[in-house]
Amino acid sequence: QENVHVVYETATLTCILDYMPFNPGHVLILPKQHTAEVEELDPKMAIDIMEASRFLSKAVKAAFDPDGITIIQNGGGFNDLDHYHMHVIPRFEGQDFAEFFSEEGEPAQEEDLAQAAGKLIRVIKEMEQHARV
């Protein structure tokens, strides 16, 4: 994958769009420090990840108006990146949980990823500005 779409970043985390999203706005939260499994996270990093998932859930809801959000982390043999990451996924009515995660996805078109990233980044900037007021 040529382009990585960073939508949010902190001192400890980089958050990018999944290039094979279940729905537009599907974000991955990645710690900058390498860790493979959830039990290897230090407590501060675990808190940073959960705070980012809370913030990104609000942003994804504002940007994409889903019926709900699924937050998930796959470990062990189900971790396809060999690096800890948490998914924040917008979901819509009619998307059955079991089918949702068993489907083989196709990489999204670059144009669609860029559009989703732009929309999410705009919402995040607005949220950050309101937080400073």
C-alpha positions as CSV (number, residue, x, y, z in Angstrom):
1,Q,0.0,0.0,0.0
2,E,1.6,3.2,-1.2
3,N,-0.3,5.9,0.8
4,V,-1.0,5.8,4.5
5,H,-3.7,8.1,5.6
6,V,-2.9,9.4,9.1
7,V,-6.0,10.9,10.6
8,Y,-4.9,11.5,14.2
9,E,-1.6,11.4,16.0
10,T,-0.3,11.9,19.6
11,A,3.1,11.6,21.2
12,T,2.5,7.8,21.7
13,L,0.1,6.8,18.9
14,T,-0.5,7.1,15.2
15,C,-4.0,6.5,13.9
16,I,-4.6,5.6,10.3
17,L,-7.4,4.6,8.0
18,D,-7.5,0.9,7.3
19,Y,-6.7,0.4,3.6
20,M,-9.2,-2.5,3.5
21,P,-12.0,-0.9,5.5
22,F,-15.2,-2.6,6.5
23,N,-16.8,0.8,6.0
24,P,-15.5,4.3,5.3
25,G,-13.9,5.8,8.4
26,H,-12.5,2.4,9.7
27,V,-9.5,3.5,11.8
28,L,-6.5,1.7,13.2
29,I,-4.9,2.9,16.4
30,L,-1.2,2.0,16.5
31,P,1.2,2.5,19.3
32,K,4.5,4.1,18.2
33,Q,6.4,1.8,20.5
34,H,6.4,-1.8,19.1
35,T,4.2,-4.2,21.1
36,A,2.6,-7.3,19.6
37,E,0.0,-8.3,22.2
38,V,-2.4,-6.5,24.5
39,E,-0.9,-8.0,27.6
40,E,2.5,-6.5,26.7
41,L,1.1,-2.9,26.8
42,D,2.3,-0.8,29.7
43,P,-0.6,0.7,31.7
44,K,0.0,4.3,30.3
45,M,-0.1,3.1,26.7
46,A,-3.3,1.1,27.4
47,I,-4.9,4.3,28.7
48,D,-3.6,6.3,25.7
49,I,-5.2,3.7,23.4
50,M,-8.5,3.7,25.2
51,E,-8.6,7.6,25.2
52,A,-7.9,7.6,21.5
53,S,-10.7,5.0,20.9
54,R,-13.1,7.3,22.8
55,F,-12.0,10.4,20.9
56,L,-12.1,8.6,17.5
57,S,-15.5,7.1,18.2
58,K,-16.9,10.6,18.6
59,A,-15.1,11.7,15.4
60,V,-16.2,8.8,13.3
61,K,-19.8,9.2,14.5
62,A,-19.8,12.9,13.6
63,A,-18.1,12.3,10.2
64,F,-19.9,9.2,9.0
65,D,-23.2,9.0,11.0
66,P,-23.1,5.2,11.6
67,D,-25.7,3.3,13.5
68,G,-23.0,2.2,15.9
69,I,-19.3,1.7,16.4
70,T,-17.4,-1.6,16.9
71,I,-14.0,-1.4,18.7
72,I,-12.0,-4.6,18.4
73,Q,-8.4,-5.9,18.8
74,N,-7.2,-9.1,17.3
75,G,-4.3,-10.9,19.0
76,G,-2.0,-13.9,18.5
77,G,-2.5,-15.6,15.1
78,F,-5.4,-13.2,14.3
79,N,-3.1,-10.1,14.4
80,D,-2.3,-9.7,10.8
81,L,0.2,-6.8,11.3
82,D,2.5,-8.4,13.9
83,H,2.1,-5.1,15.8
84,Y,-0.6,-4.3,18.4
85,H,-3.5,-2.3,16.8
86,M,-7.1,-1.5,17.8
87,H,-9.8,-1.1,15.2
88,V,-12.5,1.6,15.5
89,I,-15.2,0.7,12.9
90,P,-18.4,2.5,11.9
91,R,-21.2,0.0,11.5
92,F,-24.6,0.2,10.0
93,E,-27.9,-1.6,10.5
94,G,-28.1,-4.9,8.6
95,Q,-24.4,-5.7,9.0
96,D,-24.4,-9.0,10.9
97,F,-21.4,-9.2,13.3
98,A,-20.4,-12.8,12.2
99,E,-20.6,-12.0,8.5
100,F,-19.0,-8.6,9.0
101,F,-15.8,-10.1,10.3
102,S,-15.7,-13.2,8.1
103,E,-15.8,-11.3,4.8
104,E,-12.6,-11.0,2.8
105,G,-12.3,-7.4,2.0
106,E,-10.8,-5.6,-1.0
107,P,-8.4,-2.7,-0.7
108,A,-10.3,0.6,-1.0
109,Q,-9.8,2.9,-3.9
110,E,-7.2,5.6,-3.1
111,E,-9.7,8.3,-4.0
112,D,-12.2,6.9,-1.5
113,L,-9.6,6.6,1.3
114,A,-8.4,10.2,0.6
115,Q,-12.0,11.4,0.8
116,A,-12.7,9.6,4.0
117,A,-9.5,10.8,5.5
118,G,-10.3,14.4,4.6
119,K,-13.7,14.2,6.1
120,L,-12.4,12.6,9.4
121,I,-9.5,15.0,9.7
122,R,-11.8,18.0,9.4
123,V,-14.1,16.7,12.1
124,I,-11.1,15.9,14.4
125,K,-9.7,19.5,13.9
126,E,-13.1,20.9,14.8
127,M,-13.3,18.7,17.9
128,E,-9.8,19.7,19.0
129,Q,-10.6,23.4,18.5
130,H,-13.7,23.1,20.6
131,A,-11.8,21.3,23.3
132,R,-9.3,24.3,23.6
133,V,-12.1,26.9,24.0
